[in-house]
Amino acid sequence: QEVERQQLQIKAAKRQAEREEDDKFRQQMLAKFAEDDKIEQMNAQKRRMKQLEHRRAVEALIDDRRKQFEAEKAAEMEEMEQEKQRQAMRQQIIEEERQRLLRDHAQKLLGFMPKGVLRDSQDLALFDEEFQTNFQPRQVDFFDERNW
C-alpha cells in the first residue's frame, strides 16, 4: 500500500508538472503570436479575432504535443510488453532444456547431484520409480555415530 500511495503521488506530481508545462508553453506561444502580429496596434475587433485565432493555434499545438506524448507512452508500453514476452519465452526454453538435461543425465549422476538440482516433485516425476525411491532425501542425524 505504501508503494501504491507513492506511485499515486508520483503520478499526481507528473500530471501537475505537465499542466504547468502546458500553461507555460501556452503563455510563451501567446506572447510570441502577440508579438508577431503586433496585437496592440490593431483595433479592438481585429485584436479579439487574432487573440481567438492564437488561442486556437496554441490549443492545437498543445493537443498535438499531448497526442505525441501518448503515442510515445503507448510505444514504450508495447516495447515493455514485448520484452516481457521475450523473457517469458527465454525462461520457458531454459526450463525445457533443464528438464531435458535432467532426463538425459540425472540417472547417471544419482548420488553426485548437488542440492537444489531437482527443485520439486514435478522434477522428480520425470523419472521412473526406481530413481525416485533412490533419490528420496535421507534424514541424517548428525549426533548418531552410525551416520559418520
Residue frames relative to the residue before (quaternion, step in Angstrom):
aa qw qx qy qz dx dy dz
Q 1.0000 0.0000 0.0000 0.0000 0.00 0.00 0.00
E 0.6032 0.5566 -0.3465 0.4541 3.54 1.10 -0.71
V 0.6638 0.4972 -0.3005 0.4711 3.57 0.93 -0.92
E 0.6449 0.5225 -0.3201 0.4567 3.57 0.98 -0.85
R 0.6466 0.5107 -0.3159 0.4704 3.57 1.00 -0.84
Q 0.6473 0.5078 -0.3191 0.4704 3.58 0.98 -0.81
Q 0.6427 0.5191 -0.3288 0.4576 3.58 0.98 -0.81
L 0.6449 0.5098 -0.3246 0.4679 3.59 1.00 -0.78
Q 0.6375 0.5130 -0.3295 0.4711 3.58 1.01 -0.75
I 0.6464 0.5128 -0.3194 0.4661 3.56 0.95 -0.86
K 0.6527 0.5177 -0.3104 0.4577 3.56 0.96 -0.90
A 0.6544 0.5013 -0.3089 0.4744 3.59 0.97 -0.86
A 0.6444 0.5135 -0.3235 0.4652 3.57 0.98 -0.81
K 0.6403 0.5156 -0.3286 0.4650 3.59 1.00 -0.78
R 0.6486 0.5116 -0.3216 0.4629 3.58 0.95 -0.86
Q 0.6472 0.5139 -0.3155 0.4664 3.58 0.97 -0.86
A 0.6568 0.5039 -0.3103 0.4674 3.58 0.93 -0.89
E 0.6446 0.5159 -0.3222 0.4631 3.57 1.01 -0.79
R 0.6415 0.5116 -0.3249 0.4704 3.61 0.98 -0.82
E 0.6561 0.5055 -0.3128 0.4649 3.57 0.94 -0.87
E 0.6471 0.5119 -0.3203 0.4654 3.56 1.00 -0.83
D 0.6396 0.5176 -0.3207 0.4692 3.59 1.01 -0.82
D 0.6551 0.5083 -0.3146 0.4620 3.59 0.94 -0.86
K 0.6474 0.5139 -0.3114 0.4688 3.56 0.96 -0.88
F 0.6507 0.5103 -0.3037 0.4732 3.55 0.96 -0.94
R 0.6347 0.5361 -0.3238 0.4526 3.58 0.98 -0.90
Q 0.6758 0.4927 -0.2937 0.4629 3.58 0.88 -0.93
Q 0.6460 0.5191 -0.3209 0.4585 3.57 0.96 -0.84
M 0.6853 0.4792 -0.2951 0.4622 3.55 0.88 -0.92
L 0.6312 0.5208 -0.3417 0.4621 3.59 0.98 -0.77
A 0.6502 0.5071 -0.3189 0.4673 3.58 0.94 -0.83
K 0.6519 0.5181 -0.3153 0.4551 3.57 0.95 -0.86
F 0.6815 0.4771 -0.2965 0.4690 3.57 0.87 -0.95
A 0.6276 0.5355 -0.3351 0.4550 3.57 1.02 -0.79
E 0.6600 0.4953 -0.3034 0.4764 3.54 0.94 -0.84
D 0.6445 0.5401 -0.3267 0.4314 3.56 0.93 -0.91
D 0.7866 0.3392 -0.1714 0.4867 3.57 0.83 -0.90
K 0.3199 -0.7743 0.4877 0.2455 3.55 1.33 -0.05
I 0.0681 -0.8644 0.4982 -0.0057 3.48 0.81 1.17
E 0.6234 0.5813 -0.3507 0.3879 3.58 0.98 -0.79
Q 0.7017 0.4858 -0.2748 0.4428 3.61 1.10 -0.63
M 0.6111 0.5577 -0.3594 0.4317 3.59 1.22 -0.17
N 0.5733 -0.5731 0.4385 0.3881 3.53 -1.21 0.32
A 0.7355 -0.4728 0.2684 0.4043 3.58 -1.22 0.44
Q 0.6724 0.4936 -0.3130 0.4541 3.62 0.85 -0.88
K 0.6731 0.4788 -0.2997 0.4774 3.56 0.85 -0.91
R 0.6252 0.5461 -0.3371 0.4441 3.58 1.03 -0.79
R 0.6649 0.4922 -0.3059 0.4713 3.59 0.93 -0.90
M 0.6502 0.5141 -0.3190 0.4596 3.58 0.95 -0.83
K 0.6628 0.4951 -0.3044 0.4722 3.58 0.95 -0.87
Q 0.6426 0.5203 -0.3309 0.4548 3.58 0.96 -0.82
L 0.6404 0.5131 -0.3146 0.4772 3.57 1.00 -0.84
E 0.6419 0.5200 -0.3115 0.4696 3.56 0.97 -0.87
H 0.6609 0.5076 -0.2996 0.4645 3.57 0.95 -0.87
R 0.6346 0.5240 -0.3320 0.4609 3.59 0.97 -0.83
R 0.6473 0.5099 -0.3205 0.4672 3.57 0.95 -0.86
A 0.6547 0.5087 -0.3132 0.4631 3.58 0.94 -0.87
V 0.6588 0.4982 -0.3091 0.4715 3.57 0.95 -0.86
E 0.6508 0.5048 -0.3191 0.4689 3.61 0.91 -0.84
A 0.6322 0.5187 -0.3327 0.4696 3.59 1.03 -0.76
L 0.6502 0.5090 -0.3159 0.4672 3.59 0.97 -0.81
I 0.6529 0.5014 -0.3113 0.4747 3.57 0.96 -0.88
D 0.6420 0.5190 -0.3225 0.4631 3.58 0.97 -0.83
D 0.6395 0.5175 -0.3209 0.4693 3.58 1.00 -0.80
R 0.6474 0.5108 -0.3177 0.4681 3.58 0.96 -0.85
R 0.6514 0.5161 -0.3107 0.4614 3.56 0.96 -0.87
K 0.6573 0.5000 -0.3121 0.4696 3.58 0.94 -0.85
Q 0.6371 0.5168 -0.3256 0.4701 3.57 1.00 -0.80
F 0.6409 0.5191 -0.3209 0.4656 3.59 0.97 -0.84
E 0.6665 0.4968 -0.2994 0.4683 3.59 0.93 -0.89
A 0.6415 0.5118 -0.3288 0.4674 3.59 1.01 -0.77
E 0.6456 0.5064 -0.3214 0.4727 3.59 0.98 -0.79
K 0.6468 0.5148 -0.3150 0.4663 3.56 0.99 -0.84
A 0.6507 0.5053 -0.3160 0.4706 3.60 0.95 -0.83
A 0.6468 0.5054 -0.3234 0.4708 3.59 0.98 -0.80
E 0.6379 0.5198 -0.3242 0.4667 3.58 1.02 -0.78
M 0.6507 0.5038 -0.3154 0.4726 3.59 0.96 -0.84
E 0.6314 0.5266 -0.3241 0.4679 3.59 1.02 -0.79
E 0.6480 0.5128 -0.3122 0.4686 3.57 0.97 -0.86
M 0.6480 0.5106 -0.3191 0.4665 3.58 0.98 -0.84
E 0.6474 0.5137 -0.3165 0.4657 3.58 0.98 -0.82
Q 0.6485 0.5045 -0.3186 0.4727 3.59 0.97 -0.80
E 0.6382 0.5155 -0.3260 0.4698 3.58 1.01 -0.78
K 0.6342 0.5224 -0.3258 0.4677 3.57 1.01 -0.81
Q 0.6549 0.5001 -0.3118 0.4731 3.60 0.98 -0.80
R 0.6346 0.5207 -0.3306 0.4657 3.59 1.00 -0.78
Q 0.6533 0.5096 -0.3108 0.4657 3.57 0.98 -0.84
A 0.6454 0.5103 -0.3231 0.4676 3.59 0.98 -0.84
M 0.6444 0.5087 -0.3187 0.4737 3.59 0.97 -0.84
R 0.6444 0.5241 -0.3168 0.4579 3.57 0.95 -0.86
Q 0.6636 0.5007 -0.3003 0.4677 3.57 0.94 -0.91
Q 0.6334 0.5257 -0.3317 0.4609 3.57 1.02 -0.77
I 0.6546 0.5009 -0.3123 0.4723 3.59 0.93 -0.87
I 0.6423 0.5201 -0.3242 0.4602 3.59 0.95 -0.85
E 0.6703 0.4976 -0.3001 0.4616 3.59 0.92 -0.90
E 0.6435 0.5125 -0.3252 0.4664 3.59 0.97 -0.81
E 0.6659 0.4894 -0.3039 0.4740 3.57 0.96 -0.83
R 0.6134 0.5404 -0.3425 0.4630 3.60 1.03 -0.74
Q 0.6735 0.4849 -0.2951 0.4736 3.58 0.92 -0.90
R 0.6313 0.5258 -0.3375 0.4595 3.59 1.01 -0.75
L 0.6512 0.5066 -0.3129 0.4706 3.57 0.96 -0.86
L 0.6321 0.5220 -0.3342 0.4651 3.57 0.99 -0.76
R 0.6592 0.5066 -0.3137 0.4587 3.59 0.88 -0.94
D 0.7168 0.4719 -0.2617 0.4416 3.57 0.90 -0.94
H 0.8516 0.2449 -0.0702 0.4582 3.59 0.84 -0.88
A 0.5284 0.6667 -0.4188 0.3177 3.62 1.11 -0.42
Q 0.5985 0.5741 -0.3680 0.4205 3.61 1.02 -0.74
K 0.6875 0.4796 -0.2794 0.4683 3.58 0.98 -0.86
L 0.7437 0.4209 -0.2107 0.4748 3.57 1.10 -0.67
L 0.3091 0.7682 -0.5099 0.2330 3.58 1.25 0.24
G 0.7675 0.2922 -0.2519 0.5120 3.55 -0.75 1.06
F 0.7439 0.3670 -0.2103 0.5174 3.59 1.22 -0.36
M 0.5221 0.6575 -0.4102 0.3560 3.59 1.25 -0.17
P 0.4444 -0.6879 0.4992 0.2828 3.58 -0.91 0.84
K 0.6524 -0.5131 0.3968 0.3920 3.50 -1.28 0.41
G 0.7808 0.3488 -0.2530 0.4523 3.57 -0.99 0.82
V 0.4726 0.6600 -0.4631 0.3557 3.60 1.21 -0.06
L 0.7221 0.2585 -0.1776 0.6166 3.56 1.01 -0.81
R 0.3033 -0.8195 0.4648 0.1427 3.52 -0.32 1.28
D 0.8222 -0.0465 0.0965 0.5590 3.56 0.85 -0.94
S 0.7470 -0.4003 0.2807 0.4505 3.55 -1.32 -0.10
Q 0.5787 0.5760 -0.3893 0.4263 3.61 1.14 -0.47
D 0.6347 0.5071 -0.3289 0.4815 3.59 1.03 -0.73
L 0.6620 0.5058 -0.2992 0.4653 3.56 0.98 -0.82
A 0.6200 0.5618 -0.3379 0.4312 3.59 1.13 -0.62
L 0.5353 0.6278 -0.4076 0.3914 3.63 1.21 -0.22
F 0.7336 0.4316 -0.2049 0.4834 3.58 1.22 -0.51
D 0.6075 -0.5556 0.4217 0.3801 3.55 -1.30 0.30
E 0.7117 -0.4803 0.3056 0.4115 3.56 -1.30 0.28
E 0.6063 0.5683 -0.3624 0.4220 3.58 1.01 -0.73
F 0.6591 0.4927 -0.3023 0.4811 3.56 0.92 -0.94
Q 0.6569 0.5305 -0.3153 0.4332 3.58 0.90 -0.94
T 0.6892 0.4585 -0.2993 0.4746 3.60 0.88 -0.84
N 0.6557 0.5028 -0.3176 0.4652 3.60 1.02 -0.71
F 0.7012 0.4770 -0.2734 0.4539 3.58 1.08 -0.65
Q 0.4187 0.7228 -0.4821 0.2642 3.62 1.14 -0.39
P 0.4713 -0.6802 0.4685 0.3094 3.61 -0.75 0.94
R 0.3297 -0.7490 0.5480 0.1729 3.52 -0.88 0.93
Q 0.3693 -0.6982 0.5692 0.2285 3.52 -1.02 0.83
V 0.1040 -0.8070 0.5808 0.0232 3.57 -0.61 1.10
D 0.2037 -0.7433 0.6260 0.1188 3.53 -0.92 0.97
F 0.3242 -0.7941 0.4839 0.1739 3.56 -0.31 1.23
F 0.6712 0.4971 -0.2975 0.4624 3.58 1.20 -0.38
D 0.5875 0.5432 -0.3725 0.4702 3.57 1.31 -0.11
E 0.4185 -0.7490 0.4567 0.2351 3.59 -0.65 1.09
R 0.5660 0.5989 -0.4023 0.3989 3.62 1.15 -0.35
N 0.6501 0.5284 -0.3187 0.4435 3.62 1.15 -0.49
W 0.6272 0.5354 -0.3402 0.4519 3.58 1.23 -0.18
